[in-house]
Amino acid sequence: MANDPHISEILVIGSGAAGLTAALNLAARFKVTVLAKGALNEGSTAWAQGGIAAVLEPGDTFENHVEDTMVAGAGLNDRATVEMVVENAPAAIERLARLGVPFNTDKGSLHLTREGGHSHRRIVHVDDATGWAVQEALLKAARANPNITLVPDMVVIDLATSRHEERYSGAGNVWGVYAFNRATNRVELFTANATVLATGGAGRTYLFSTAPKGATGDGIAMAWRAGCRISNMEFMQFHPTCLYNLEVKNFLITEAVRGEGGQLKIPGTGYRFMPDFDPRLELAPRDVVARAIDHEIKRLGLDYVHLDISHMGADFVKQHFPTIHARLLDLDIDMTREPIPVVPAQHYTCGGVVVDRDGRTDLPNLYAAGEVSQSGLHGANRLASNSLLECFVFGEAVANHIAANWSDLPPPPPIRQWDESRVTDSDEEVVIKQNWTEIRRFMWNYVGIVRSTKRLERAAHRIQMLRGEVNDYYGHFRVTGDLIELRNLLESADLIVRSALHRKESRGLHYTLDYPDTLDIAADTILVP
């Protein structure tokens, strides 16, 4: 077993916070291969501006953080999972600091900021670019570890399961993945005793999204096709404030701008509208703020609204938001003197592959952690800065469970190689682009911030028509990275729409005009393959 990345003990799909945390925790004992879809730092982690929530302030308690998370999640969270994540948060921060993450400090202790939905200051951060610092520290540690092999530019197509064994079996074990190598345009088989999905969310099913371009729901779609249950996909979080700029599609204006005094106003009149919607004003939970902005944009026919923090003074703004300030100056917007044009954008996938508190999925040898999973932490709406936290806690939980149960994880049997003897190269790449654009547009219009049964049924109808086209295309042509993504994007859109049609109430992030009330009993939406 010389270092062939194709045969390892543990295979991790995704090189963000969840994947690298699992890999680093396992590499003390095992050989680990980490596959990244693009460059190793291209996932969502590097984009996280906000920070990581943890109880560190005197007077704050685990109980407070649990309550804040449950309130944001509109009663749909699993309390035991929330408690586990919250209680493990301070230790996770400590480990990151040891890895060299340069958290901001204030008089010798960690500087904490506050974000919407939190009752205390409890967000540790690195200026306004926390995710980037975390990603760099984790990657540095992974690169230095002789037991970790990092393989970039691998677009995973499907899980290799018992069905792909040379002696076919229906046992449902996961033995690794088939992945498309962007450099060689060939499909390769990677096998392992245990496979960890850390592929992130499905944000790019929407026209406006803060997610990186690779967030096409790959892990969710693959797990579903292989036989895992998927839960709560109707709960798509929309970040209220994404920069409105036709060139720069996904630049996020962090929550903290509102936390530190930013105000939402109507362009032209300068009217501050949040007092009309919620007594918490700009610090109301994200779904409330996003719906208020959506309401004003639709009511007045606007392209965007304004977010204004110029009244706080230039020094304050530059000190608190150096990255955003510099980036906006490049686009001729000076946030110390003028408002920022913003629009809501899809931001986080609260649903995903059903996992238990060890990160185990329904299929043997398959684990999942981070945004790809539905662990019970977020419920119907994610509390700000709990997402990176989930990655660290569940990345470690997965590693602990694999290590403790290693004797129950046999090496893979012989698996069939990928067969492309019956396909040809595509002559019509334009088909992929057209379908991709169409999905993102109807998802934005029909399955966005405010929904109705009629809109959802229209989306479902479009998905049915596209499914035939995409399957036909996939069956006849050699796979490409774009085709794999399109197939997963369509699968993710279908799971979102089916989940949304299933929920006959409005709760958390799912708001429908036909069922505006919230039912007395909170129940997860669970789709069974």
Residue, then its C-alpha position, 0 to 999 in steps of 0.5 A: m500500500a505505497n501511497d496510492p491515493h486510490i486505495s486508502e483507509i479513509l476517503v474524505i470528499g471535500s477539503g473544507a472545515a469538516g473534511l480537513t477536521a476529520a482528516l487531521n483527527l484520523a491521520a494519527r492512525f490511518k492513511v487518509t485521502v482527501l478529494a477536492k472538487g477544484a483547488l483545495n481552498e475553493g470551498s465554502t469555508a474560505w468564504a465565511q466572513g463572520g466567525i465561530a460561535a462559542v460560549l467564552e464571555p463571562g455571564d454567558t452559558f451553554e444553556n443560553h447558546v442552546e436556547d438561542t440556537m433552538v429559538a432560531g431553529a423554530g423548534l425543529n432542532d434536536r436538543a441533544t445534538v445542539e447541546m453536544v455542539v455547543e458544549n464542544a465549541p470552546a475546545a474546538i476554538e482552542r484547537l484552532a488557535r493551537l493550529g495557528v488561527p490568528f483570532n482577534t484579541d482584546k486586552g489579552s483575551l479573544h475579541l467577541t462580536r455579536e450577531g443577529g439571534h445571539s443573546h451575548r457576544r460570542i463570535v470569535h473572528v479573524d477580522d472579517a475573514t475568519g473562514w479564510a484564516v481557518q482554511e489556511a491553518l487546516l490546509k497547512a496542517a494537512r499538507a504537513n501530515p505524511n498520512i494525508t494525501l490531498v487530491p485537487d480537481m476531482v469531481v465526484i460522480d457517484l458513491a461506489t457501493s455494493r452494487h459496484e462490487e465485481r460480485y454484485s451485492g445488494a448490501g448497501n455498503v459504501w466502498g468509496v467513489y468514482a471521480f472525474n479527473r479534470a486534468t486528464n478528463r478520465v474517471e477514476l475509482f477511489t476506494a476506502n474502508a470508510t468514506v466521509l462526505a464533507t461536500g458542502g451545500a446546494g446553494r448554486t441551485y439558486l440564481f443569487s447565492t453567496a456559495p462558491k461555484g462548486a456548491t451544487g449539492d453533489g454529496i446530497a444528490m449522491a447519497w440520495r441516489a445510493g439510498c440515504r434519507i434526505s431531510n429538511m431541504e425546504f429550509m434554504q437560508f437566504h442571507p439578507t445582504c449580498l452585494y448587488n453587482l452584476e459583475v460580482k455575483n456572490f460577495l457577501i456583506t457580513e451580518a456584523v455590519r448590521g451588528e455594528g450599527g448598519q441600517l437598511k434603507i430604501p434607495g432614493t428616499g433613504y427611508r429606514f424600513m426595518p422598524d415597520f417589520d420587527p422591533r429588533l430592527e436590523l438585528a432580527p433573525r436572518d429570515v425576518v430581515a430577508r423577507a422584509i427586504d424581499h417584500e420592499i423590493k417586490r412592492l416597489g419594483l427595486d433591484y436592491v435596497h441600501l445598507d448604510i453604516s456611513h454614520m458610524g464614522a470612517d475610522f470605525v468602519k475601516q477598523h471593523f471591516p477592512t476586507i469589505h471596505a477594500r473590496l468595495l473601493d475596488l468597485d467604486i463604493d466607499m462604505t465610509r461615505e455612502p450606502i452599499p446596494v444589497v439583495p438577499a441571496q441563498h446562503y446556507t443549506c440547513g437540510g441534507v443527508v440524515v446523520d446521527r450524533d456520530g455523523r453516521t448516515d443510513l449506509p454502512n461505512l458512509y459518514a457525513a459532516g458539515e453543510v451536506s448533513q442534517s444533524g439536527l443542529h440547525g432546525a428550521n433556520r441556522l443561527a449565525s456562526n454555528s455552521l463552521l462550529e458544526c464542521f469542527v464538532f462533527g468532523e471530530a465526532v466522525a473521526n472518533h467513531i471511525a477510530a473506535n469502530w475500526s475493527d468493524l470496517p473491513p477493507p473494500p472487496p474488488i470494485r468494477q472500474w468505470d465503464e464508458s465503452r458505450v458513450t461518445d463525446s458531447d457535441e452540445e455543451v450549450v445544452i448544459k449551460q441552458n439547463w443550468t441557467e434555467i434551473r437557477r432562475f426558476m428556483w429563484n423565482y418559484v422556490g425562493i424567500v416567499r413560496s406558494t403551492k402554485r409556484l412550487e408545482r410550476a417548479a416541480h413540472r419544470i424539473q420533470m421535463l428537465r430530468g428526461e433531458v439530463n438523463d438522456y444526455y448523461g446516458h449518451f455522452r462522456v461525463t464532464g465536470d459541468l454535466i456531473e454538476l448539472r445532474n446533481l443540481l437538478e437532483s438537489a432542486d427536486l429534493i428542495v421542491r419535494s420537501a417544500l411541497h410536503r410542508k403544510e405550514s410556514r416555519g423558520l426559513h420555509y414561508t408559504l403564502d398558502y400556509p402562513d401559520t406554524l403548526d403546534i408540533a414541529a416535525d422534520t421532513i424526511l424523504v426516503p429513496 
